[in-house]
């Protein structure tokens, strides 16, 4: 059993929240509206083909540790549109892209809010350490709030705001600083990925818990100190139940 802790940090995607497939279609729908309103010479195939490249581009850059968010994604999309768009069109498409990110379908992992509430009620601070992609920290806070999770979070370290992805120690240290904790040994990190969550937290001396209830990471890598299938197992693992 992990000794009593002062703070617990949670990953977000596939730990507290999951995304319903359909992000490309959602963004395409918002862009079609702009294209139609402005009479742009961009057909549905070009919109869909351009947006469909973004998930793979993010994964490539994320694995390399290079920040890839809306700014870079839009630059690449606009390059594909070429002289079909002008500066005002770019602004309108960027605004629609931002709005589409708030419209994505995101659901809570079962018991997420309840488990965080239980941890907080036990006197343990809760933080987030989350990589972001095309939906940034400002979007994710809205989803967390909608599902009753944000109220239990003292501090959130999002990669687009900190400037690095996990497993870089800086994002974990940012969360610790925000939580007012200076000893990594007093922190437990809960996440779903071995390469980012387990390796990053362990390198700092944190205890680690891998949650595989939403996504079981089958990639090679160091295994966590504990592996759980349900979030409601977390309090017992932490010695809080």
C-alpha positions in Angstrom: 0.0 0.0 0.0 1.2 3.5 -0.8 2.0 5.5 2.3 -0.4 8.4 3.2 0.2 11.3 0.8 -0.1 15.1 0.9 -1.3 15.4 -2.7 -2.6 13.4 -5.7 -2.2 14.5 -9.3 -4.4 13.0 -11.9 -4.0 12.8 -15.7 -7.1 14.0 -17.5 -7.7 12.1 -20.8 -8.8 8.5 -20.3 -8.4 8.9 -16.5 -11.0 11.5 -15.6 -12.6 12.3 -19.0 -12.9 10.5 -22.3 -13.6 12.0 -25.7 -16.3 10.6 -28.0 -15.0 10.1 -31.5 -16.1 12.8 -34.0 -13.8 15.7 -33.4 -12.9 16.0 -37.1 -16.6 16.0 -38.1 -17.4 18.7 -35.4 -14.7 21.0 -36.6 -15.6 20.4 -40.2 -19.2 21.4 -39.4 -18.1 24.7 -37.9 -15.8 25.4 -40.8 -18.5 24.6 -43.4 -20.6 27.4 -41.9 -17.7 29.9 -42.3 -17.0 28.7 -45.8 -20.7 29.1 -46.8 -21.1 32.4 -45.1 -18.0 33.9 -46.8 -18.4 32.2 -50.1 -15.0 30.5 -50.0 -13.8 28.2 -52.7 -13.2 25.3 -50.3 -15.2 22.1 -50.8 -16.1 19.6 -48.1 -13.5 17.1 -49.3 -10.7 19.6 -48.8 -12.0 20.6 -45.3 -12.3 17.0 -44.2 -8.9 16.0 -45.7 -7.1 18.9 -44.1 -8.7 18.4 -40.7 -8.1 14.6 -40.9 -4.3 15.1 -40.9 -4.3 16.8 -37.5 -4.6 13.8 -35.1 -1.6 12.1 -36.7 0.4 15.3 -36.8 -0.4 15.9 -33.1 0.7 12.3 -32.2 3.9 12.7 -34.1 4.9 16.0 -32.4 3.6 14.9 -29.0 5.8 11.8 -29.0 8.7 13.9 -30.0 8.0 16.3 -27.2 7.3 19.3 -29.5 4.3 21.5 -28.7 1.5 21.1 -31.2 -1.7 23.0 -30.5 -4.3 25.1 -32.4 -1.8 27.7 -33.6 0.5 25.2 -35.4 -2.5 23.1 -36.6 -4.2 26.2 -38.1 -1.0 27.3 -39.8 -0.8 23.9 -41.6 -4.5 24.0 -42.5 -4.3 27.5 -43.9 -1.3 26.6 -45.9 -3.3 23.8 -47.5 -6.1 26.3 -48.4 -3.5 28.6 -50.0 -4.8 31.7 -51.8 -8.4 30.5 -51.4 -8.4 32.5 -48.1 -7.3 36.0 -47.0 -6.4 37.3 -43.5 -10.1 38.0 -42.5 -11.0 34.4 -43.6 -8.2 33.0 -41.5 -9.5 34.9 -38.5 -13.0 33.7 -39.0 -11.8 30.1 -39.4 -9.7 30.3 -36.3 -12.6 31.6 -34.3 -14.8 28.7 -35.6 -12.0 26.2 -34.7 -11.9 27.6 -31.2 -15.7 27.4 -30.8 -15.7 23.8 -32.2 -13.3 22.7 -29.4 -15.9 23.8 -26.9 -18.5 21.7 -28.7 -16.7 18.4 -28.6 -18.4 15.4 -27.0 -16.7 14.6 -23.7 -17.9 12.3 -21.0 -16.8 11.6 -17.5 -15.1 8.4 -16.5 -17.4 6.7 -13.9 -17.0 7.9 -10.4 -14.5 10.6 -11.3 -16.1 13.5 -9.4 -16.9 11.3 -6.4 -13.4 9.9 -6.1 -11.8 13.3 -6.2 -14.3 14.5 -3.6 -13.4 11.6 -1.4 -9.7 12.3 -1.7 -10.2 16.0 -0.9 -12.4 15.2 2.1 -9.6 13.1 3.4 -7.4 16.2 3.5 -5.3 15.4 0.4 -4.9 18.1 -2.2 -5.8 17.2 -5.8 -4.1 18.5 -8.9 -4.1 17.8 -12.6 -1.2 17.1 -14.9 -2.5 16.9 -18.4 -1.2 17.0 -21.9 -3.4 19.0 -24.3 -3.8 18.8 -28.1 -6.2 20.8 -30.2 -8.4 21.3 -27.2 -6.5 23.5 -24.8 -6.6 24.1 -21.1 -9.4 26.7 -21.4 -11.5 24.1 -23.2 -10.7 21.3 -20.7 -11.6 23.4 -17.7 -15.1 23.9 -19.2 -15.5 20.1 -19.6 -14.2 19.4 -16.1 -16.6 22.0 -14.7 -19.5 20.5 -16.6 -18.9 17.1 -15.1 -18.5 18.4 -11.5 -14.8 17.7 -11.3 -13.2 21.1 -11.4 -14.5 22.1 -8.0 -12.3 19.4 -6.4 -9.1 20.5 -8.2 -6.8 22.9 -6.5 -4.4 23.4 -9.4 -4.2 22.2 -13.0 -1.0 22.0 -15.0 -1.9 21.8 -18.7 0.9 21.3 -21.2 -0.2 24.3 -23.4 0.1 26.6 -20.4 3.3 25.1 -18.9 5.0 24.7 -22.3 6.0 21.0 -22.1 4.4 17.6 -22.4 4.7 14.7 -19.9 7.1 13.0 -19.1 9.0 16.3 -18.8 9.5 17.0 -15.1 8.6 20.6 -15.5 4.9 19.9 -15.8 4.8 17.7 -12.7 6.8 20.3 -10.8 4.4 23.0 -11.9 1.5 21.0 -10.4 3.4 20.5 -7.2 4.2 24.2 -6.9 0.6 25.0 -7.5 -0.4 22.6 -4.8 2.1 23.9 -2.3 4.0 20.6 -2.1 7.8 20.4 -2.4 8.5 16.7 -1.8 7.7 14.4 -4.7 7.7 11.4 -2.4 4.6 12.8 -0.8 2.7 12.9 -4.1 1.0 10.1 -6.0 0.3 10.5 -9.7 -2.7 8.6 -11.3 -2.7 8.3 -15.1 -3.2 5.8 -18.0 0.0 5.9 -20.0 3.3 4.3 -19.1 5.5 6.6 -21.3 4.2 9.8 -20.0 2.4 9.3 -16.7 4.3 6.5 -15.0 7.8 7.3 -16.4 7.4 11.0 -15.8 6.1 10.8 -12.2 8.5 8.0 -11.2 11.5 9.9 -12.4 10.7 12.6 -9.9 10.2 10.1 -7.1 6.4 10.1 -7.0 4.4 7.0 -6.4 2.4 5.9 -9.4 -1.0 4.4 -10.1 -2.0 3.4 -13.7 -5.7 3.5 -14.4 -6.7 1.2 -17.2 -10.5 1.4 -17.0 -10.9 3.6 -20.0 -7.8 2.7 -22.0 -5.3 -0.1 -21.2 -1.9 1.0 -22.4 -0.2 -2.0 -24.0 2.9 -0.2 -25.1 6.2 -1.2 -23.5 7.4 0.8 -20.5 7.8 0.8 -16.8 4.7 -0.4 -15.0 3.2 1.7 -12.2 3.4 0.8 -8.5 -0.3 0.0 -8.7 -2.7 -0.8 -11.5 -6.4 -0.3 -11.1 -9.5 -0.9 -13.3 -11.9 1.4 -11.5 -11.4 4.9 -10.1 -13.2 4.0 -6.9 -10.2 1.8 -6.1 -8.0 4.8 -5.7 -8.9 5.8 -2.1 -8.0 2.4 -0.9 -4.7 2.3 -2.8 -3.8 5.7 -1.3 -4.6 4.4 2.2 -7.6 6.7 2.6 -10.3 4.1 2.9 
